[in-house]
Amino acid sequence: MQPHAILLLFFFPGTTAEPEGSHMLKLLHFATFQNSTSVLVGGLGLLGDVKMGSLDSRTGNIRYYRPWLRPSLPKGDWDVIESSIKSYVRDFSRLVQMYTTVPYPFVFQSSIGCELQSNGTIRTFFDFAYEGQNFLRFNLDAGTWDQMQHNQLSAKAEHLMANASTLNEVIQVLLNDTCVDTLRLFIQAGKADLERRGRARLRLPRAALQPG
């Protein structure tokens, strides 16, 4: 496991464990901008607190940690997922470099995913953060972006994303359908890991349990 991915768990907002009986699928991404030409990127995929994979900060390749993960989806789906993640990371870094006015160095993060709660309710999220503080959130019902902070950064980001109508439509489909369908498949495929983590959670004090 890369040190950057481990740090991401503690630095990124909204990574607390889901309520008992719920299951959450989330993808975390961070980009550390050293200067106008240097950026270090990384990412982590989680099913609850089970680490499924990460984005290698050196090669940009996706590393898979669970033997059940790849067989749970067709190869064609994984090809699309890997291509989409790499495109997102590349385009995200490019847009930040083009439009940001904050002084270097700084860290941007994003978090996207969905939660299937014990009562069957579905919660989805797509947030952007700057230095660990959320500043932009996708409103799924409206298909728009909400500012979490009232400052120049939030206003500029909201204006930029508001004009990306095609992207916002894709995000709506991703959160409404794709994420939840994939989460259900992963819950079945990763059942043994989830049950093992559940037993560990019962045995250990909450502060002693780390994602694994």
C-alpha positions in Angstrom: 0.0 0.0 0.0 1.4 3.4 -0.9 2.0 5.8 1.9 0.1 8.5 0.0 -3.0 6.4 -0.1 -2.8 5.7 3.7 -2.4 9.4 4.4 -5.4 10.1 2.2 -7.7 8.2 4.6 -6.8 10.6 7.4 -6.6 13.8 5.4 -9.7 13.5 3.3 -13.0 14.7 4.7 -16.0 12.3 4.8 -14.0 9.0 5.2 -15.7 7.9 8.4 -17.2 4.4 8.6 -20.7 3.9 7.4 -23.5 3.1 9.9 -24.0 -0.6 11.0 -25.7 -2.6 8.3 -24.9 -0.1 5.5 -22.4 -0.5 2.7 -20.5 2.3 0.9 -18.5 2.3 -2.3 -16.2 5.3 -2.6 -13.3 6.5 -4.8 -10.9 9.0 -3.3 -8.5 11.0 -5.4 -5.9 13.6 -4.4 -3.6 15.8 -6.4 -0.7 17.7 -4.7 0.4 20.6 -6.8 4.0 21.5 -6.1 4.3 24.2 -8.8 2.8 25.1 -12.2 4.4 22.0 -13.8 4.7 19.4 -11.0 1.8 17.4 -9.6 1.7 14.2 -7.5 -1.6 12.2 -7.9 -3.0 9.2 -6.1 -6.2 7.5 -5.3 -7.9 4.8 -3.3 -11.0 2.6 -3.8 -12.9 1.4 -0.8 -15.8 -0.9 -0.1 -16.7 0.2 3.4 -13.3 0.2 5.1 -12.0 -2.6 2.9 -9.3 -1.3 0.5 -10.0 -2.7 -3.0 -7.3 -0.8 -5.0 -5.3 2.3 -5.5 -3.9 4.6 -8.1 -0.1 4.3 -8.3 1.3 7.8 -8.0 4.4 6.9 -9.9 3.0 5.0 -12.9 -0.6 6.1 -13.0 -1.7 2.5 -13.1 -4.5 1.0 -11.0 -3.4 -1.6 -8.5 -5.9 -4.3 -7.4 -5.8 -5.7 -3.8 -8.7 -8.2 -3.7 -8.7 -11.4 -5.7 -12.5 -11.2 -6.1 -12.5 -7.7 -7.5 -11.5 -8.3 -11.2 -13.9 -11.3 -11.7 -16.8 -9.3 -10.3 -17.1 -7.3 -13.5 -16.6 -8.1 -17.2 -13.2 -7.2 -18.6 -14.8 -4.7 -20.9 -16.3 -2.9 -17.9 -12.8 -2.7 -16.3 -11.3 -1.3 -19.5 -13.9 1.5 -19.4 -13.4 2.1 -15.7 -9.6 2.3 -16.0 -9.7 4.5 -19.0 -12.3 6.8 -17.3 -10.3 7.1 -14.1 -7.0 7.9 -15.9 -8.8 10.5 -18.1 -10.4 12.1 -15.0 -7.1 12.3 -13.2 -5.4 13.8 -16.2 -8.1 16.3 -17.0 -8.6 17.3 -13.3 -4.9 18.2 -13.0 -4.9 20.1 -16.2 -8.0 22.2 -15.3 -6.7 23.0 -11.9 -3.4 24.2 -13.4 -5.3 26.3 -15.9 -7.7 28.0 -13.6 -6.4 28.1 -10.1 -5.2 31.3 -8.5 -4.2 29.9 -5.1 -0.5 29.9 -4.1 1.6 26.8 -4.4 1.9 24.2 -3.0 -1.6 23.0 -2.4 -3.7 19.8 -2.4 -7.0 19.2 -4.1 -9.2 16.1 -3.4 -12.3 14.6 -4.8 -14.6 11.9 -3.4 -17.3 10.1 -5.3 -19.5 7.2 -4.4 -22.7 5.8 -3.0 -24.1 4.2 0.1 -26.7 1.5 0.4 -28.2 1.9 3.9 -29.7 -0.8 6.0 -33.2 0.4 5.4 -32.7 0.3 1.6 -32.2 4.1 1.2 -29.5 5.1 -1.2 -27.2 8.1 -0.7 -24.8 9.3 -3.3 -22.0 12.0 -3.2 -19.5 13.7 -5.3 -17.4 16.3 -3.4 -14.4 18.5 -4.1 -12.1 19.6 -1.4 -9.1 22.1 -1.1 -6.6 21.4 1.7 -9.0 19.0 3.4 -12.0 21.3 3.3 -15.0 20.6 1.1 -15.8 23.5 -1.2 -18.0 22.1 -4.0 -20.7 19.3 -4.0 -22.8 17.8 -6.7 -26.6 18.1 -6.2 -27.9 14.9 -7.8 -31.6 15.9 -7.8 -30.9 19.2 -9.6 -27.9 18.1 -11.7 -26.0 21.2 -10.5 -23.1 22.0 -8.2 -23.5 23.6 -4.7 -20.9 25.9 -3.2 -19.9 24.6 0.3 -17.8 27.7 1.0 -18.6 31.3 -0.1 -15.2 32.3 -1.5 -13.6 33.0 -4.9 -12.4 29.4 -5.3 -15.9 27.9 -4.8 -17.5 30.5 -7.1 -15.0 29.9 -9.9 -15.2 26.1 -9.6 -19.1 26.2 -9.5 -19.1 28.4 -12.6 -16.7 26.1 -14.5 -18.7 23.0 -13.6 -22.0 24.6 -14.3 -21.0 25.0 -18.0 -20.1 21.3 -18.3 -23.6 20.2 -19.0 -22.7 16.9 -20.8 -20.4 16.0 -17.9 -23.1 16.7 -15.4 -25.5 14.4 -17.2 -22.9 11.6 -17.2 -22.4 12.1 -13.4 -26.1 11.8 -12.8 -26.2 8.5 -14.6 -23.1 7.3 -12.8 -24.5 8.1 -9.4 -28.1 7.2 -10.0 -27.5 3.8 -11.7 -23.9 2.6 -12.2 -22.5 3.2 -8.7 -25.4 1.4 -6.9 -25.4 -1.5 -9.3 -21.6 -1.9 -9.0 -21.9 -1.6 -5.2 -24.4 -4.5 -5.0 -22.1 -6.7 -7.1 -19.1 -5.8 -4.9 -21.1 -6.6 -1.8 -21.7 -10.1 -3.0 -18.2 -10.6 -4.4 -16.5 -9.2 -1.3 -18.8 -10.8 1.2 -16.1 -12.8 3.0 -13.9 -9.6 3.4 -16.8 -7.6 4.7 -17.8 -10.2 7.2 -14.2 -10.5 8.4 -14.0 -6.8 8.9 -17.3 -6.8 10.7 -16.0 -9.4 13.2 -12.8 -7.4 13.7 -14.9 -4.3 14.3 -16.7 -6.2 17.1 -13.5 -7.4 18.7 -11.4 -4.2 18.6 -11.9 -0.8 20.1 -13.1 1.6 17.5 -9.9 3.7 17.7 -7.7 0.6 17.1 -9.4 -0.4 13.8 -7.7 0.8 10.7 -9.0 0.3 7.1 -7.5 -2.8 5.6 
